[in-house]
Amino acid sequence: MDPADALALLMSPSGRVDPYPTYERLRAHGTVVQSGPVFYVVTGYAEADAILRDARFGVMDDDLRDQFMPGWRESPAVLSISRSMLRTNPPDHSRMRRLAAGAFTPRRIAALQDVVEAQADALVDGMLARGRDGAPVDFMAEFAYPLPVAVICALLGVPAADRPLFRRWAADLTGVLEPEITPEELAVADRGAAELRDYFTELVAARRRAPADDLTTALVQAHDGHNSASAPPGGAPDRMRADTDGERLSGDELLANLIVLLVAGFETTTNLLGNGLVVLLDHPREAATLREHPEFAPGYVDELLRYDSPVQLTSRMSTAPSRHGDVDLPAESWIIVMLGAANRDPRRYPAPERFDPWRPQIHPLSFGAGPHYCLGAGLARLEGQVAFPLLLRRLPELALAGTPERRSRLTLRGYATLPVTVGDGAAPVTDRGTPAGATGSTP
């Protein structure tokens, strides 16, 4: 199978459900493969890592969007994503990222552990109530979605009553992140973007009237020109203000980044929780070890991220000639970096098809690398490190109840539904052992 045919298979419904065999078909042609005049696919770990860190590669900017997507400014979905830190290059990307980064420092994330544990315990209580007498429970709806959405909404200051709104809006919007999208799918994504924009427009207005100790207030103040030394009376406490140092957000940037922070804050973690649970249920011996030794959670989560990444690909455009994987990449090349394939590169991970949380030096590329490394990676890891041991401990009889249904997505890989039975459950305990953020990434 030549690279173009393999890529077409990867984009097909069957290829999206299980992309890993197709990655190997692509890898057979090399770690960097040309599949069009200026189009390249990267499957090698070292090459993917290098390209993501290389300043000669950036995300698609407005000029390139004008070439490849005429009329993109008329799409609320594309416009929202393009004005966020997700799809901008330095210096705009660096400015926007600095303004939001204060909410995601290691100290702030560590301080959220008790919140995550309490939310996870409450959700398990709910699963037990719904799953009494052996009734199936949808893990995605009852745990994998509500846990991360509660955490990111708490950071943003989104009222708890509004959280159920976001699952459909985010699912609609994220269709625009796929490498191919039909006009019908784009219309759905535009609807989700418009609804999210309307919601955050109202939330921004509310925070101007009544500032709070949340990230939305901090970013509103960055837009309005307030910094930590000149916030208005009644503004957010210093601990959640953005240190603007004279930097500002435009109105479009403010709304776009609030949307992306919300969507990215739970969409990928939801997929990590769903994908990871299926892997653990398929590997009962490893699951039993984690149940008894929650201090091993950091290594388990990194291996789950490697084994079945919630984000499978990202793209870059080259601004200057370079050479990667014995292939010359001319300027203005379009590069698809297959993160899921790189995470299973046998040169980096022997026997990559085997789930092995005892691997040395697990450093998955699931959160990217370089300037665009995921801002919320530490928070996603914390949620996984708390959730998996807690689920295995409190639900020792947890089992699949039927066949899980995959979403028809390639970029964001996850389940639409994941039916499970929960058994009788075990009582929650107050001593959770070693903190989920314990030093060390392997058991």
Secondary structure in CASP SS format (residue, H / E / C, confidence):
PFRMAT SS
TARGET T0000
AUTHOR 0000-0000-0000
METHOD secondary structure of the structure
MODEL  1
M C 1.00
D C 1.00
P H 1.00
A H 1.00
D H 1.00
A H 1.00
L H 1.00
A H 1.00
L H 1.00
L H 1.00
M H 1.00
S C 1.00
P H 1.00
S H 1.00
G H 1.00
R H 1.00
V H 1.00
D C 1.00
P C 1.00
Y H 1.00
P H 1.00
T H 1.00
Y H 1.00
E H 1.00
R H 1.00
L H 1.00
R H 1.00
A C 1.00
H C 1.00
G C 1.00
T C 1.00
V E 1.00
V E 1.00
Q E 1.00
S E 1.00
G E 1.00
P C 1.00
V C 1.00
F E 1.00
Y E 1.00
V E 1.00
V E 1.00
T C 1.00
G C 1.00
Y H 1.00
A H 1.00
E H 1.00
A H 1.00
D H 1.00
A H 1.00
I H 1.00
L H 1.00
R H 1.00
D C 1.00
A C 1.00
R C 1.00
F E 1.00
G E 1.00
V C 1.00
M C 1.00
D C 1.00
D H 1.00
D H 1.00
L H 1.00
R H 1.00
D H 1.00
Q H 1.00
F H 1.00
M C 1.00
P C 1.00
G C 1.00
W H 1.00
R H 1.00
E H 1.00
S C 1.00
P H 1.00
A H 1.00
V H 1.00
L H 1.00
S H 1.00
I H 1.00
S H 1.00
R C 1.00
S C 1.00
M H 1.00
L H 1.00
R H 1.00
T C 1.00
N C 1.00
P C 1.00
P C 1.00
D H 1.00
H H 1.00
S H 1.00
R H 1.00
M H 1.00
R H 1.00
R H 1.00
L H 1.00
A H 1.00
A H 1.00
G H 1.00
A H 1.00
F H 1.00
T C 1.00
P H 1.00
R H 1.00
R H 1.00
I H 1.00
A H 1.00
A C 1.00
L C 1.00
Q H 1.00
D H 1.00
V H 1.00
V H 1.00
E H 1.00
A H 1.00
Q H 1.00
A H 1.00
D H 1.00
A H 1.00
L H 1.00
V H 1.00
D H 1.00
G H 1.00
M H 1.00
L H 1.00
A H 1.00
R H 1.00
G C 1.00
R H 1.00
D H 1.00
G H 1.00
A C 1.00
P C 1.00
V E 1.00
D E 1.00
F H 1.00
M H 1.00
A H 1.00
E H 1.00
F H 1.00
A H 1.00
Y C 1.00
P H 1.00
L H 1.00
P H 1.00
V H 1.00
A H 1.00
V H 1.00
I H 1.00
C H 1.00
A H 1.00
L H 1.00
L H 1.00
G C 1.00
V C 1.00
P C 1.00
A H 1.00
A H 1.00
D H 1.00
R H 1.00
P H 1.00
L H 1.00
F H 1.00
R H 1.00
R H 1.00
W H 1.00
A H 1.00
A H 1.00
D H 1.00
L H 1.00
T H 1.00
G H 1.00
V H 1.00
L H 1.00
E C 1.00
P C 1.00
E C 1.00
I C 1.00
T C 1.00
P H 1.00
E H 1.00
E H 1.00
L H 1.00
A H 1.00
V H 1.00
A H 1.00
D H 1.00
R H 1.00
G H 1.00
A H 1.00
A H 1.00
E H 1.00
L H 1.00
R H 1.00
D H 1.00
Y H 1.00
F H 1.00
T H 1.00
E H 1.00
L H 1.00
V H 1.00
A H 1.00
A H 1.00
R H 1.00
R H 1.00
R H 1.00
A C 1.00
P C 1.00
A C 1.00
D C 1.00
D C 1.00
L H 1.00
T H 1.00
T H 1.00
A H 1.00
L H 1.00
V H 1.00
Q H 1.00
A H 1.00
H H 1.00
D H 1.00
G C 1.00
H C 1.00
N C 1.00
S C 1.00
A C 1.00
S C 1.00
A C 1.00
P C 1.00
P C 1.00
G C 1.00
G C 1.00
A C 1.00
P C 1.00
D H 1.00
R H 1.00
M H 1.00
R C 1.00
A C 1.00
D C 1.00
T C 1.00
D C 1.00
G C 1.00
E C 1.00
R C 1.00
L C 1.00
S C 1.00
G H 1.00
D H 1.00
E H 1.00
L H 1.00
L H 1.00
A H 1.00
N H 1.00
L H 1.00
I H 1.00
V H 1.00
L H 1.00
L H 1.00
V H 1.00
A H 1.00
G H 1.00
F H 1.00
E H 1.00
T H 1.00
T H 1.00
T H 1.00
N H 1.00
L H 1.00
L H 1.00
G H 1.00
N H 1.00
G H 1.00
L H 1.00
V H 1.00
V H 1.00
L H 1.00
L H 1.00
D H 1.00
H C 1.00
P H 1.00
R H 1.00
E H 1.00
A H 1.00
A H 1.00
T H 1.00
L H 1.00
R H 1.00
E H 1.00
H C 1.00
P H 1.00
E H 1.00
F H 1.00
A H 1.00
P H 1.00
G H 1.00
Y H 1.00
V H 1.00
D H 1.00
E H 1.00
L H 1.00
L H 1.00
R H 1.00
Y H 1.00
D C 1.00
S C 1.00
P C 1.00
V E 1.00
Q C 1.00
L E 1.00
T E 1.00
S E 1.00
R E 1.00
M E 1.00
S E 1.00
T C 1.00
A C 1.00
P C 1.00
S E 1.00
R E 1.00
H E 1.00
G C 1.00
D C 1.00
V E 1.00
D E 1.00
L E 1.00
P C 1.00
A C 1.00
E C 1.00
S C 1.00
W E 1.00
I E 1.00
I E 1.00
V E 1.00
M E 1.00
L H 1.00
G H 1.00
A H 1.00
A H 1.00
N C 1.00
R C 1.00
D C 1.00
P C 1.00
R C 1.00
R C 1.00
Y C 1.00
P C 1.00
A C 1.00
P C 1.00
E C 1.00
R C 1.00
F C 1.00
D C 1.00
P C 1.00
W C 1.00
R C 1.00
P C 1.00
Q C 1.00
I C 1.00
H C 1.00
P C 1.00
L C 1.00
S C 1.00
F C 1.00
G C 1.00
A C 1.00
G H 1.00
P H 1.00
H H 1.00
Y C 1.00
C C 1.00
L C 1.00
G C 1.00
A H 1.00
G H 1.00
L H 1.00
A H 1.00
R H 1.00
L H 1.00
E H 1.00
G H 1.00
Q H 1.00
V H 1.00
A H 1.00
F H 1.00
P H 1.00
L H 1.00
L H 1.00
L H 1.00
R H 1.00
R H 1.00
L C 1.00
P C 1.00
E C 1.00
L C 1.00
A E 1.00
L E 1.00
A C 1.00
G C 1.00
T C 1.00
P C 1.00
E E 1.00
R E 1.00
R C 1.00
S C 1.00
R C 1.00
L C 1.00
T C 1.00
L E 1.00
R C 1.00
G C 1.00
Y E 1.00
A E 1.00
T E 1.00
L C 1.00
P E 1.00
V E 1.00
T E 1.00
V C 1.00
G C 1.00
D C 1.00
G C 1.00
A C 1.00
A C 1.00
P C 1.00
V C 1.00
T C 1.00
D C 1.00
R C 1.00
G C 1.00
T C 1.00
P C 1.00
A C 1.00
G C 1.00
A C 1.00
T C 1.00
G C 1.00
S C 1.00
T C 1.00
P C 1.00
END
